[in-house]
Amino acid sequence: MGRDYDPVPGKWYEDLEDEVVFLVMTVDPDEELVQIQYEDGEIEEFDLDTWHELDLDQVAEPEGWSGSADEEEEEDWEEEEEEEEDDDWDEDDEDDDFDEDDDDFDDRDS
């Protein structure tokens, strides 16, 4: 058996027996569960006892890692939100156009 690492969200590990690299996504100490994501995007969850049986080594983030599906969805959502804000700004500009005669109308009431 190799080194015994505690699972740390955001850290990368290599399972030396299966020769696979994965990212720890979440650790739930109450449920004693670890959620990981492999380089190919597959997500797996297992208990802490299973984690401690693994022969692991800490590794650097794999080159070319594009991020998790959740991160990509978040980025897409943020981009859409920015585009919508830009569209809203243009619409507001059109609504703010007014005829100068409207100011004259207010003066008549005085």
N, C-alpha and C positions, 0 to 999 in steps of 0.2 A: 504494500500500500504506500502511496506517495504522501505528499504534503496535505495537511488538513487546513483548508481555508474556510473562513466564515463567508457566506454569500453576501456580497455587497452590491446593491443596485447600482447600475452604471459601469460596473467592472466586467472585464472580459476574462474568460477562463478557457483552458483547453482540457478536454477529457483525454488524458494520455492513453487510456486503454482503447477508446473508440476513435481517437485522433480527430475529434470534432471541436470546433471553437464556438463559443456561445457567449451571449451577453446576459447578465442577471438583470431582469427587468424589475421585479418586485420581490420582497421578502415579507411574509406575513407571520410574525412571531407568535401571534395568538393561535392561528390555525396550523403553524409550523409548516408552511408551504413556501416553495421557491418557484417563481415563474421565470423561465429563461426563453431567449430567442436565439435560434441558430442563424448562421450567416445567410442561409437561403430563405429566411423569413419565418420558418416554422416555429411555433410557440409550444412549449411544453411546461408542465407543472408537476412537481413532485415534492415529497415531504423532506424535512430536514434530515431524517435518518438516512434516506437514500443519498442526499447530498454528501453527507459525511463518509459514505462508502465509496464515493468516486475518487479516482486518482487524478487530481487536478493540478494545474499549474496556472498562475496568473499570466496573462499575455496582454500585449498591446492591442488596441482596436485594429481589426483587419484593414489592410489597405483597400480602398475602394468601397468601404462600407457606406451604404447610402442612408442608413438610419432605419429605424423601425417603421412599420406600417403606421403606427399611431403618430409618430413624428411627421411622416409624410402627409397624413390626413390633416394634421394641425397646420402644417405649412400651407397646404392647399386652401384650407378654410381661411387662414389669415390673408392670403392673396385675394381670394374672392371678396372678403370683407373690404379690403383696400380698394378694389375695383368698384364695389358698390358705393363706397364713400365718394370716390371720384365722380361716379355717375350722379350721385345725389347733389354734389357741388354744382355740376353743370345745370341740373334742373333748377336748383335754387337760384342760380344766376339769372335764368330765364324768368323766374317768378318775380325777381326783384326789379326787373325792368318796369318802369312806370312812366306814365305820361306826365309831363311837367304841369299840364293843366289841372291835374288832381290837386296840386298845392293851391292853385287859385280857388278851387272849390271850398277848401277849408277857410280861406281868407274871407269868403263871402258870408260865412256864418257869423263872423265877428261883429 
